[in-house]
Amino acid sequence: MSTATVIGIQSIELEITGTCQLRCTHCCTSSSPQAPAGHMTRDDWSHVIADVAELGIPLIQFIGGEPTLSPHLPQFIHAALDAGLGVEVYSNLTHVRPVSLGLVQP
């Protein structure tokens, strides 16, 4: 695929899990504690992140469910940053601390 096919795309959302610790009635993805994480593996998501960078899309937003419930989120964040991508995490912030994202040492 050529980067010419993605000209104008400024960001991409990656729904890395369907699981969420909340049960919001307004949820547009039907996420909940009972929702499955999804079918993609850690390696699948790592390949997607590399593909996004190769295509020249400058920003990745990790969404869910609640993306901080994925044990692989810190790895995904670091892979995206290492590839020169901007990163956003769309979270309900129920339990987020900088340490939980692997961005600072405890």
LINFEN-V355866 format. One record per backbone hydrogen bond with DSSP energy under -0.5 kcal/mol. NH is the residue of the N-H (numbers start at 1). CO is the residue of the C=O. If there is no record, write none. Layout:
nh | co
NH | CO
NH | CO
//
This chain:
nh | co
5 | 2
6 | 3
7 | 4
9 | 6
10 | 8
12 | 59
14 | 61
15 | 13
16 | 14
16 | 63
17 | 63
18 | 36
20 | 32
27 | 24
32 | 18
35 | 32
45 | 41
46 | 42
47 | 43
48 | 44
49 | 45
50 | 46
51 | 47
52 | 48
53 | 49
54 | 50
55 | 51
56 | 52
56 | 53
57 | 52
58 | 56
60 | 86
61 | 12
62 | 60
62 | 88
63 | 14
63 | 61
64 | 65
66 | 19
67 | 65
67 | 90
69 | 66
70 | 67
73 | 70
76 | 72
77 | 73
78 | 74
79 | 75
80 | 76
81 | 77
82 | 78
83 | 79
84 | 81
85 | 80
86 | 58
88 | 60
90 | 62
90 | 88
91 | 89
100 | 97
101 | 97
101 | 98
102 | 99
103 | 98
104 | 98
//
